[in-house]
Amino acid sequence: MKRYHRANRGLALVSVLWVSVLLALIAASFTKVSVTEVNRVRNITEGAKAEALADAGFEWALAMLASGRSGPRPRTDGSVYHWGFGNGLVLISIVDEASKLDLNEASDELLASLFTAAGAAESDSRAIAAAVLDYRDEDDTRRPHGAEAEDYTGPGQEGLPKNGPFDLVEELQAVAGMTPELYRVVAPSLSVHSRRSEPETALATPLLREAMGEGRSQPAQTWKPLDPPREEENPWPARPELLYQASEEAVPSSGILDFQVEALSDGGAIFVRQAVVHVGLEGNPPYRVKVWRRGQRKLFALPPTEDVALPLRTEDEG
């Protein structure tokens, strides 16, 4: 009888130990899920704060440009403003679309010169320029050194060329002969909004000035992308102030402007707002938003392994 009771006590002890282990595993799993959920909510909150900061910076710049107020207005030559707002940091840069080359209006000669100035061989530049014109025209006639449907046979190239105007500069990546390296160099000098066959010389980017035979213009300062501040105290100005001036002289504005606004929340999240806006219009409001999207970081230093997604909305999508 005693042996029977001892056996029962042993089984009970083993059962208690297994139940304790099971409860510990459940508690650990619950703790892990709770920590993960807390971090997820924190990331969402910080991301929303950074997005709100970026949009506040955009609204400030737009109000200063579109309201017709007298006094200093933000420069539209790529200069950078910084602003400590809402315990975060906002960087604002505005570039006039007239400083860029319109993919839908540019001649093959100027496109080829741009690609050559960006480092491509002259023969490759002429071929890519011809392919750009074949991509945007409505016919299926292949230009000399150009590209039509028979040249687009790779994966994901079904239905190319478009045989219609470029809606986004990013479409240039699909053009036959274009390489990722060349695209990264020329993309900041390209537009689909200026509707000019040539950029305004006084506004043109340094690369375009070289392609046009004007020689590269030098910026007023050397711009280096910023590392997010690590100090506990916010060292940034309470009002937007000029951080970097891109050119010495004042330049005219065409009214079609590319806004790059990057915001850093106090929790470390970064959000980039990129918009193209036509300002100075008659009516209420006196502007029209042509592109509104999340952009890529350019003003804050970017970790080399970071992959930035580009969800976007164009004016045709509302």
Secondary structure as the mmCIF struct_conf table of DSSP 4:
data_model
#
loop_
_struct_conf.conf_type_id
_struct_conf.id
_struct_conf.beg_label_comp_id
_struct_conf.beg_label_asym_id
_struct_conf.beg_label_seq_id
_struct_conf.end_label_comp_id
_struct_conf.end_label_asym_id
_struct_conf.end_label_seq_id
HELX_RH_AL_P HELX_RH_AL_P1 LYS A 2 ALA A 66
BEND BEND1 SER A 67 SER A 67
BEND BEND2 SER A 70 GLY A 71
BEND BEND3 THR A 76 THR A 76
STRN STRN1 ASP A 77 PHE A 85
TURN_TY1_P TURN_TY1_P1 GLY A 86 ASN A 87
STRN STRN2 GLY A 88 ASP A 96
HELX_RH_3T_P HELX_RH_3T_P1 GLU A 97 SER A 99
BEND BEND4 LYS A 100 LYS A 100
STRN STRN3 LEU A 101 ASP A 102
TURN_TY1_P TURN_TY1_P2 LEU A 103 GLU A 105
HELX_RH_AL_P HELX_RH_AL_P2 ASP A 108 ALA A 117
TURN_TY1_P TURN_TY1_P3 ALA A 118 GLY A 119
HELX_RH_AL_P HELX_RH_AL_P3 GLU A 122 ARG A 136
BEND BEND5 ASP A 137 ASP A 139
HELX_LH_PP_P HELX_LH_PP_P1 THR A 141 ARG A 143
TURN_TY1_P TURN_TY1_P4 PRO A 144 HIS A 145
HELX_RH_3T_P HELX_RH_3T_P2 ALA A 149 ASP A 151
BEND BEND6 GLY A 154 GLY A 154
TURN_TY1_P TURN_TY1_P5 PRO A 155 GLY A 156
TURN_TY1_P TURN_TY1_P6 GLU A 158 GLY A 159
BEND BEND7 PRO A 161 PRO A 161
BEND BEND8 GLY A 164 GLY A 164
BEND BEND9 ASP A 167 LEU A 168
HELX_RH_3T_P HELX_RH_3T_P3 VAL A 169 ALA A 174
BEND BEND10 VAL A 175 VAL A 175
TURN_TY1_P TURN_TY1_P7 ALA A 176 GLY A 177
HELX_RH_AL_P HELX_RH_AL_P4 PRO A 180 VAL A 186
HELX_RH_3T_P HELX_RH_3T_P4 ALA A 187 SER A 189
STRN STRN4 LEU A 190 SER A 191
BEND BEND11 VAL A 192 SER A 194
BEND BEND12 SER A 197 GLU A 198
TURN_TY1_P TURN_TY1_P8 THR A 201 LEU A 203
HELX_RH_AL_P HELX_RH_AL_P5 PRO A 206 ALA A 211
TURN_TY1_P TURN_TY1_P9 MET A 212 GLY A 213
BEND BEND13 GLU A 214 GLU A 214
HELX_LH_PP_P HELX_LH_PP_P2 ARG A 216 PRO A 219
BEND BEND14 ALA A 220 GLN A 221
HELX_LH_PP_P HELX_LH_PP_P3 PRO A 225 PRO A 225
STRN STRN5 LEU A 226 LEU A 226
HELX_LH_PP_P HELX_LH_PP_P4 ASP A 227 PRO A 229
BEND BEND15 GLU A 232 GLU A 233
BEND BEND16 TRP A 236 TRP A 236
BEND BEND17 ALA A 238 ARG A 239
STRN STRN6 GLU A 241 TYR A 244
BEND BEND18 ALA A 246 ALA A 246
BEND BEND19 GLU A 248 GLU A 249
BEND BEND20 GLY A 255 GLY A 255
STRN STRN7 ILE A 256 LEU A 264
TURN_TY1_P TURN_TY1_P10 ASP A 266 GLY A 267
BEND BEND21 GLY A 268 GLY A 268
STRN STRN8 ILE A 270 VAL A 279
BEND BEND22 GLY A 280 GLY A 280
BEND BEND23 GLU A 282 PRO A 286
STRN STRN9 TYR A 287 ARG A 294
BEND BEND24 LEU A 299 LEU A 299
STRN STRN10 PHE A 300 PHE A 300
TURN_TY1_P TURN_TY1_P11 PRO A 304 THR A 305
STRN STRN11 LEU A 312 THR A 314
HELX_RH_3T_P HELX_RH_3T_P5 GLU A 315 GLU A 317
#
